[in-house]
Amino acid sequence: MKHPRRAGTGRRLLRLPHSPGLVLAFFLCAAAVFGQAESSAESPAANQTVRRITPDEAVDLAVRNNLSLESSRIALDTKKRKSDLVWNQFLPELDVRGTLNRSNEESAGMTIPGIGTVGATPQWSLNGNFSASLTFSFALIEGIRSIRMDYQTGLLSYAKAKAQMERDIRKSYYQMLLLQENISLLQGSFTNAERQVAMALANYNSGLAPQLTLLQAQVARDNLKPSIIQAENGLKLALANFAMNLGLDYDTQFELVPIEGDPQYISLEVKDLIAKASQGKPDIMELRQSVIALESGRKAQAMQSYTPYINFAWNYSPTMLGPWDNSWTDGDNWTDRGAFSITLGMNLNSLFSFTKQGQGLKDMDNNLRTLNIGLAQAIRGTEIEIYNTVFSLERSQTLAETQAETVSLAERTYRLTEEAYRAGLQELLQVQNADLSRRQARVQMLEQQFNYLTGLIDLEYSIGVPFGTLSNGGNTK
């Protein structure tokens, strides 16, 4: 019979040192390593500080850290730099260069009796050149205006991106508050369901209720768990997206400041709001400025095509011909082939519609017409948008006020039903139905209140007023 294989023959075992002091040190190090591994395995959220934040603070963080807004800021900085340095178009074009030239064949020239060799060209030559050139046209002035108009368009584009970001941040904030309220209601219903299970168990043990009633109470309680888990997961995802938009880590823990009291309902006049939106909505302002900038660019291109230009040029071109045994410092060995010139000219291609320049002007005309059509459509669309927003706000206000009364009735009904159940006058199913009706009424009221708040934020963006002007109970004046 073969003996069992020893545990050390198939693999190496860790050999401990024989010294008692070394053994103690080894176990202390191992304990520290395992303790550190255990602490690092804990959830990071457990040791993370919860950050209390208000909507205004969230907007400030997003303005500083949001990546998409940073891209808009970089584009604006490029246009600002061009606008600040637009005067550089009046600087002349400067050029300096040097050329060492060697002819493939050396010209011997012609020998004339009594005179000598005439027309001989050295094979080597050295030439330097420094030139300055400046072209002026009427299109240059309009081009400067076009660059500044482009910068104004960039300012409006950045303001629109910033307003859109602030609108989305504030709406996300209120939506997360609504999710928290919904979770709180679900947890309250779960607590009530557990209390109902306890009462049903007591009645069952006392012989006052059948087992079916106890099972119904347990099923009603357990049915709330998936809803709570789903709502909590939805809130976690919303918080992660919210943190990323603020430029923070996705697992940042927030404490949102709750809304105190009911929203302040205000009266709204559709015609006045439409008039303000047609002038102050960021999208419309950007489109209108884009039309102005394109008109200026088209005018600059037309002036460049249909008006003459004048060019001033000067160059200094010292040249030395071989042979190289001549003195380099002797001025007689150098010649200046530079000159000063004034040129008056005009581009004739734009006079013909079939040329590239002529077609370019027609393309800009079509772009202008398309942009004006887009502006008109945006204004018309804004009118419908304002009308729908005001209608939705009025509907949310009416439903919220109605639901507030329904919540009071549902709360009273639930209390009376629960008291009757304790007295044995009602079944558990009636208590569960009353609790469900109460929770539904509360959720619907909160949804309408938050819909009203987010609708006001959309309206503030549409009419181009600072956020909080309407949602804080202000006015549009």
C-alpha positions as CSV (number, residue, x, y, z in Angstrom):
1,M,0.0,0.0,0.0
2,K,1.4,3.3,-1.1
3,H,1.6,6.0,1.5
4,P,-0.3,9.2,0.8
5,R,1.7,11.9,-0.9
6,R,2.9,14.6,1.5
7,A,1.6,18.1,1.2
8,G,5.0,19.5,0.4
9,T,6.0,17.4,-2.5
10,G,3.7,18.9,-5.1
11,R,4.2,22.6,-4.4
12,R,6.5,24.8,-2.4
13,L,5.5,25.8,1.1
14,L,6.3,29.1,2.6
15,R,9.2,28.6,5.1
16,L,9.0,30.7,8.2
17,P,12.1,32.0,9.8
18,H,13.2,30.1,12.9
19,S,14.0,33.1,15.1
20,P,11.0,34.0,17.4
21,G,11.6,37.7,16.8
22,L,11.5,37.3,13.1
23,V,8.4,35.1,13.3
24,L,6.6,37.8,15.3
25,A,7.7,40.5,12.8
26,F,6.5,38.4,10.0
27,F,3.0,38.0,11.5
28,L,2.8,41.7,12.3
29,C,3.6,42.6,8.7
30,A,1.1,40.0,7.4
31,A,-1.6,41.5,9.6
32,A,-0.9,45.0,8.4
33,V,-1.0,43.9,4.8
34,F,-4.3,42.0,5.2
35,G,-5.8,44.9,7.2
36,Q,-4.8,47.4,4.4
37,A,-6.3,45.1,1.8
38,E,-9.5,44.8,3.8
39,S,-9.8,48.5,4.2
40,S,-9.2,49.1,0.5
41,A,-11.9,46.6,-0.4
42,E,-14.5,48.7,1.4
43,S,-16.8,50.7,-0.7
44,P,-15.3,54.1,-1.5
45,A,-18.6,55.8,-0.9
46,A,-18.5,54.7,2.7
47,N,-15.5,56.9,3.4
48,Q,-16.5,59.7,1.0
49,T,-17.7,63.0,2.3
50,V,-21.2,64.0,1.3
51,R,-21.1,67.3,-0.5
52,R,-24.0,69.7,0.2
53,I,-24.8,71.7,-2.9
54,T,-27.4,74.2,-4.0
55,P,-28.6,74.8,-7.6
56,D,-26.6,78.0,-7.9
57,E,-23.4,76.3,-6.6
58,A,-24.0,73.5,-9.1
59,V,-24.2,76.0,-11.9
60,D,-21.0,77.7,-10.8
61,L,-19.2,74.3,-10.8
62,A,-20.4,73.5,-14.2
63,V,-19.4,76.9,-15.6
64,R,-15.8,76.2,-14.4
65,N,-15.5,72.5,-15.1
66,N,-18.0,71.4,-17.9
67,L,-16.0,70.1,-20.8
68,S,-18.5,71.0,-23.5
69,L,-18.6,74.6,-22.2
70,E,-14.8,74.7,-22.2
71,S,-14.8,73.9,-25.9
72,S,-17.2,76.8,-26.5
73,R,-14.9,79.0,-24.4
74,I,-11.8,78.0,-26.5
75,A,-13.7,78.8,-29.7
76,L,-14.6,82.2,-28.3
77,D,-11.1,82.9,-27.2
78,T,-9.9,82.3,-30.8
79,K,-12.4,84.7,-32.2
80,K,-11.5,87.3,-29.5
81,R,-7.9,87.1,-30.4
82,K,-8.6,87.7,-34.1
83,S,-10.8,90.6,-33.2
84,D,-8.2,92.2,-30.9
85,L,-5.4,91.9,-33.4
86,V,-7.5,92.8,-36.5
87,W,-5.3,95.8,-37.0
88,N,-2.5,93.5,-38.1
89,Q,-4.0,93.5,-41.6
90,F,-2.4,96.9,-42.1
91,L,1.1,95.5,-41.4
92,P,3.2,94.9,-44.5
93,E,4.3,91.5,-45.5
94,L,8.0,91.2,-44.7
95,D,10.3,88.7,-46.3
96,V,14.1,88.1,-46.1
97,R,16.1,85.4,-48.0
98,G,19.5,84.7,-49.5
99,T,20.4,82.8,-52.6
100,L,23.7,81.2,-53.7
101,N,23.5,80.5,-57.5
102,R,25.7,78.6,-59.8
103,S,25.2,78.4,-63.5
104,N,25.5,75.1,-65.2
105,E,27.7,76.5,-67.9
106,E,30.1,79.5,-67.7
107,S,29.5,82.0,-70.4
108,A,32.8,83.1,-72.0
109,G,31.3,86.2,-73.7
110,M,32.4,87.9,-76.9
111,T,35.9,89.1,-77.6
112,I,36.1,92.5,-79.4
113,P,39.4,93.7,-80.8
114,G,40.7,96.7,-79.0
115,I,38.0,96.4,-76.3
116,G,38.3,93.0,-74.8
117,T,35.8,90.4,-73.7
118,V,32.3,91.6,-73.4
119,G,29.2,89.9,-72.0
120,A,30.9,87.3,-69.9
121,T,28.7,86.0,-67.0
122,P,30.4,84.6,-63.9
123,Q,29.3,81.1,-63.0
124,W,28.8,81.9,-59.3
125,S,26.6,84.6,-57.8
126,L,25.4,85.5,-54.3
127,N,22.2,87.4,-53.8
128,G,20.3,88.7,-50.7
129,N,16.8,90.0,-50.7
130,F,14.7,91.9,-48.1
131,S,11.2,92.9,-49.3
132,A,8.1,94.7,-47.8
133,S,4.7,94.7,-49.4
134,L,1.3,96.2,-48.4
135,T,-1.9,95.8,-50.3
136,F,-4.8,98.1,-49.6
137,S,-8.4,97.9,-50.8
138,F,-11.8,99.0,-49.7
139,A,-12.6,95.3,-48.9
140,L,-10.0,95.4,-46.2
141,I,-12.1,97.8,-44.1
142,E,-15.2,95.7,-44.5
143,G,-13.2,92.6,-43.7
144,I,-12.2,94.1,-40.3
145,R,-15.9,94.7,-39.6
146,S,-16.7,91.1,-40.6
147,I,-14.1,89.8,-38.1
148,R,-15.6,91.8,-35.3
149,M,-19.1,90.7,-36.3
150,D,-17.8,87.1,-36.1
151,Y,-16.5,87.7,-32.6
152,Q,-20.0,89.1,-31.6
153,T,-21.5,85.9,-33.0
154,G,-19.1,83.9,-30.9
155,L,-20.1,85.8,-27.8
156,L,-23.7,84.9,-28.4
157,S,-22.9,81.3,-29.1
158,Y,-21.0,81.0,-25.9
159,A,-23.9,82.7,-24.0
160,K,-26.3,80.3,-25.5
161,A,-24.2,77.3,-24.6
162,K,-23.9,78.6,-21.1
163,A,-27.6,79.3,-20.8
164,Q,-28.4,75.8,-22.1
165,M,-26.0,74.2,-19.6
166,E,-27.5,76.2,-16.7
167,R,-31.0,75.2,-17.8
168,D,-30.1,71.6,-18.0
169,I,-28.3,71.6,-14.6
170,R,-31.2,73.3,-12.8
171,K,-33.8,70.9,-14.3
172,S,-31.6,67.9,-13.4
173,Y,-31.4,69.2,-9.9
174,Y,-35.2,69.4,-9.5
175,Q,-35.7,66.0,-11.2
176,M,-33.3,64.4,-8.6
177,L,-35.2,66.1,-5.8
178,L,-38.4,64.5,-7.2
179,L,-36.7,61.1,-7.3
180,Q,-35.7,61.6,-3.7
181,E,-39.2,62.5,-2.7
182,N,-40.6,59.4,-4.5
183,I,-38.1,57.2,-2.8
184,S,-39.0,58.7,0.5
185,L,-42.7,58.0,-0.2
186,L,-41.9,54.4,-1.2
187,Q,-39.9,53.9,2.0
188,G,-42.7,55.3,4.1
189,S,-45.1,53.0,2.4
190,F,-42.8,50.1,3.0
191,T,-42.7,51.0,6.7
192,N,-46.5,51.1,6.8
193,A,-46.6,47.8,5.0
194,E,-44.3,46.3,7.7
195,R,-46.5,47.7,10.4
196,Q,-49.5,46.1,8.6
197,V,-47.7,42.8,8.5
198,A,-47.0,43.0,12.3
199,M,-50.7,43.8,12.9
200,A,-51.8,40.9,10.6
201,L,-49.4,38.5,12.4
202,A,-50.8,39.6,15.8
203,N,-54.4,39.1,14.7
204,Y,-53.5,35.8,13.1
205,N,-51.8,34.6,16.3
206,S,-54.8,35.7,18.3
207,G,-57.2,33.9,16.0
208,L,-58.8,37.2,14.8
209,A,-57.6,36.9,11.1
210,P,-57.0,34.0,8.7
211,Q,-53.6,33.1,7.4
212,L,-54.6,34.5,4.0
213,T,-54.7,38.0,5.5
214,L,-51.2,37.6,6.8
215,L,-49.9,36.3,3.5
216,Q,-51.6,39.2,1.7
217,A,-49.8,41.7,4.0
218,Q,-46.5,40.1,3.4
219,V,-46.9,40.0,-0.4
220,A,-47.9,43.7,-0.4
221,R,-44.8,44.6,1.6
222,D,-42.5,42.6,-0.6
223,N,-44.0,44.0,-3.8
224,L,-42.6,47.4,-2.7
225,K,-39.0,46.3,-2.7
226,P,-38.5,46.2,-6.5
227,S,-40.0,49.6,-6.8
228,I,-37.7,51.0,-4.2
229,I,-34.6,49.4,-5.7
230,Q,-35.5,50.7,-9.2
231,A,-36.0,54.2,-7.9
232,E,-32.8,54.1,-6.0
233,N,-30.8,52.9,-9.0
234,G,-32.4,55.6,-11.1
235,L,-31.3,58.2,-8.5
236,K,-27.8,56.8,-8.5
237,L,-27.5,57.1,-12.3
238,A,-28.9,60.6,-12.3
239,L,-26.4,61.7,-9.6
240,A,-23.6,60.1,-11.6
241,N,-24.5,62.1,-14.7
242,F,-25.0,65.2,-12.6
243,A,-21.5,64.9,-11.2
244,M,-20.0,64.3,-14.6
245,N,-21.7,67.5,-15.9
246,L,-20.1,69.4,-13.0
247,G,-16.7,68.1,-13.8
248,L,-16.6,65.9,-10.7
249,D,-16.0,62.2,-10.2
250,Y,-19.0,60.0,-11.0
251,D,-19.2,58.6,-7.5
252,T,-19.4,62.0,-5.8
253,Q,-22.0,62.0,-3.1
254,F,-24.4,65.0,-3.0
255,E,-26.8,66.4,-0.4
256,L,-29.4,68.3,-2.3
257,V,-31.1,71.2,-0.7
258,P,-34.9,70.5,-0.6
259,I,-37.5,73.0,-1.7
260,E,-39.3,74.7,1.1
261,G,-43.0,75.2,0.7
262,D,-45.1,75.0,-2.4
263,P,-44.0,76.7,-5.6
264,Q,-45.2,80.3,-6.2
265,Y,-47.6,80.4,-9.0
266,I,-47.5,83.5,-11.2
267,S,-49.7,84.9,-13.9
268,L,-48.4,84.8,-17.5
269,E,-49.3,86.7,-20.6
270,V,-48.6,84.8,-23.8
271,K,-48.3,87.8,-26.1
272,D,-45.8,89.6,-23.9
273,L,-43.8,86.4,-23.5
274,I,-43.7,85.8,-27.3
275,A,-42.5,89.4,-27.9
276,K,-39.7,88.9,-25.3
277,A,-38.7,85.5,-26.7
278,S,-38.5,86.9,-30.3
279,Q,-35.9,89.4,-29.1
280,G,-34.2,87.7,-26.1
281,K,-34.1,83.9,-26.7
282,P,-30.4,82.9,-27.1
283,D,-31.1,80.7,-30.2
284,I,-32.8,83.6,-32.0
285,M,-30.2,86.1,-31.0
286,E,-27.4,83.9,-32.3
287,L,-29.2,83.3,-35.6
288,R,-29.8,87.0,-36.0
289,Q,-26.2,87.8,-35.3
290,S,-25.1,85.1,-37.8
291,V,-27.2,86.8,-40.5
292,I,-25.5,90.1,-39.8
293,A,-22.0,88.5,-39.8
294,L,-22.7,86.7,-43.1
295,E,-24.0,89.9,-44.7
296,S,-20.8,91.6,-43.7
297,G,-18.7,88.8,-45.1
298,R,-20.6,88.8,-48.3
299,K,-20.1,92.6,-48.6
300,A,-16.4,92.2,-48.0
301,Q,-16.0,89.6,-50.7
302,A,-18.1,91.7,-53.2
303,M,-15.9,94.7,-52.5
304,Q,-12.8,92.7,-53.0
305,S,-14.2,91.5,-56.4
306,Y,-15.6,94.7,-57.8
307,T,-13.2,97.4,-56.5
308,P,-9.6,97.9,-57.4
309,Y,-6.7,97.4,-55.0
310,I,-3.3,99.2,-54.7
311,N,-0.1,97.5,-53.7
312,F,3.0,99.2,-52.4
313,A,6.2,97.1,-52.6
314,W,9.9,97.8,-51.8
315,N,12.8,95.4,-51.8
316,Y,16.5,95.6,-51.2
317,S,18.5,93.0,-53.2
318,P,22.3,93.2,-52.9
319,T,24.1,90.9,-55.4
320,M,27.7,89.9,-55.8
321,L,29.1,88.1,-58.8
322,G,32.1,85.9,-58.9
323,P,35.0,85.4,-59.0
324,W,35.3,85.0,-55.2
325,D,38.8,86.4,-55.0
326,N,37.3,89.9,-55.0
327,S,37.0,91.7,-51.7
328,W,33.7,91.1,-50.0
329,T,33.8,94.4,-48.3
330,D,34.4,96.4,-51.5
331,G,31.2,98.2,-52.3
332,D,32.1,98.2,-56.0
333,N,31.7,94.4,-56.1
334,W,28.0,94.6,-55.0
335,T,25.1,95.7,-57.0
336,D,21.5,96.5,-55.7
337,R,18.8,95.1,-57.9
338,G,16.0,96.1,-55.6
339,A,13.2,98.6,-56.5
340,F,10.1,100.4,-55.2
341,S,6.8,99.8,-57.0
342,I,3.2,100.9,-56.8
343,T,0.7,98.6,-58.5
344,L,-2.9,99.4,-59.2
345,G,-5.0,96.4,-60.2
346,M,-8.4,94.7,-60.2
347,N,-9.6,91.2,-60.3
348,L,-11.8,90.7,-63.4
349,N,-12.9,87.1,-62.7
350,S,-15.7,88.2,-60.4
351,L,-17.3,90.2,-63.3
352,F,-18.4,87.0,-64.9
353,S,-21.0,84.9,-63.1
354,F,-19.6,81.5,-64.4
355,T,-16.2,82.0,-62.7
356,K,-15.2,80.6,-59.3
357,Q,-15.4,84.0,-57.7
358,G,-18.7,84.8,-59.3
359,Q,-20.2,81.5,-58.1
360,G,-18.8,82.1,-54.7
361,L,-20.9,85.3,-54.4
362,K,-24.0,83.4,-55.5
363,D,-23.3,80.7,-52.9
364,M,-23.1,83.3,-50.2
365,D,-26.4,84.8,-51.4
366,N,-28.1,81.4,-51.1
367,N,-26.6,80.9,-47.7
368,L,-28.0,84.2,-46.6
369,R,-31.5,83.2,-47.8
370,T,-31.3,79.9,-46.1
371,L,-30.2,81.6,-42.8
372,N,-33.0,84.1,-43.0
373,I,-35.5,81.3,-43.5
374,G,-34.1,79.4,-40.5
375,L,-34.4,82.6,-38.5
376,A,-38.1,83.0,-39.5
377,Q,-38.7,79.3,-38.7
378,A,-37.1,79.8,-35.3
379,I,-39.3,82.7,-34.5
380,R,-42.4,80.9,-35.5
381,G,-41.3,77.8,-33.6
382,T,-40.7,79.9,-30.5
383,E,-44.2,81.3,-30.7
384,I,-45.6,77.7,-30.6
385,E,-43.1,76.8,-27.9
386,I,-44.1,79.7,-25.6
387,Y,-47.8,78.9,-26.1
388,N,-47.3,75.2,-25.3
389,T,-45.1,76.1,-22.3
390,V,-47.6,78.5,-20.8
391,F,-50.4,76.0,-21.4
392,S,-48.4,73.3,-19.7
393,L,-47.7,75.6,-16.8
394,E,-51.3,76.5,-16.3
395,R,-52.3,72.8,-16.5
396,S,-49.6,71.8,-14.0
397,Q,-50.7,74.6,-11.6
398,T,-54.3,73.4,-11.8
399,L,-53.4,69.8,-11.3
400,A,-51.1,70.5,-8.4
401,E,-53.7,72.5,-6.6
402,T,-56.3,69.8,-7.2
403,Q,-53.9,67.1,-6.1
404,A,-53.1,69.0,-2.9
405,E,-56.7,68.7,-1.9
406,T,-56.7,65.1,-3.0
407,V,-53.7,64.4,-0.8
408,S,-55.5,65.8,2.3
409,L,-58.5,63.6,1.6
410,A,-56.4,60.6,1.0
411,E,-54.4,61.1,4.2
412,R,-57.6,61.4,6.2
413,T,-59.1,58.3,4.5
414,Y,-56.0,56.3,5.3
415,R,-56.0,57.3,9.0
416,L,-59.7,56.4,9.3
417,T,-59.3,53.1,7.5
418,E,-56.3,52.1,9.6
419,E,-58.2,52.9,12.8
420,A,-61.2,50.8,11.6
421,Y,-58.8,47.9,10.8
422,R,-57.4,48.0,14.2
423,A,-60.9,47.9,15.6
424,G,-61.7,44.9,13.3
425,L,-64.2,46.9,11.2
426,Q,-62.1,46.9,8.0
427,E,-60.1,44.3,6.1
428,L,-56.4,44.6,5.5
429,L,-57.0,45.0,1.8
430,Q,-58.9,48.2,2.4
431,V,-56.0,49.6,4.4
432,Q,-53.6,48.7,1.6
433,N,-55.8,50.3,-1.0
434,A,-56.0,53.5,1.1
435,D,-52.3,53.6,1.5
436,L,-51.8,53.1,-2.2
437,S,-54.2,55.9,-3.0
438,R,-52.5,58.2,-0.6
439,R,-49.1,57.5,-2.0
440,Q,-50.3,58.0,-5.6
441,A,-51.9,61.3,-4.8
442,R,-48.8,62.5,-3.1
443,V,-46.6,61.5,-6.0
444,Q,-48.9,63.1,-8.6
445,M,-48.9,66.3,-6.7
446,L,-45.1,66.4,-6.4
447,E,-44.8,65.6,-10.1
448,Q,-47.0,68.5,-11.1
449,Q,-45.2,70.9,-8.7
450,F,-41.8,69.9,-10.2
451,N,-43.2,70.1,-13.7
452,Y,-44.3,73.6,-13.0
453,L,-40.8,74.5,-11.7
454,T,-39.0,73.0,-14.7
455,G,-41.5,74.6,-17.0
456,L,-40.6,78.0,-15.6
457,I,-36.9,77.2,-16.2
458,D,-37.7,76.4,-19.8
459,L,-39.7,79.6,-20.1
460,E,-36.9,81.7,-18.6
461,Y,-34.5,80.3,-21.2
462,S,-37.0,81.0,-24.0
463,I,-37.5,84.7,-23.1
464,G,-33.9,85.3,-22.3
465,V,-34.2,86.4,-18.7
466,P,-31.8,85.3,-15.8
467,F,-32.7,82.0,-14.3
468,G,-34.7,82.5,-11.1
469,T,-36.6,85.5,-12.4
470,L,-39.8,83.5,-12.8
471,S,-39.0,80.3,-10.8
472,N,-38.4,82.5,-7.7
473,G,-41.7,84.2,-8.0
474,G,-40.4,87.2,-9.9
475,N,-41.6,88.8,-13.2
476,T,-40.3,89.4,-16.7
477,K,-39.9,93.1,-16.4
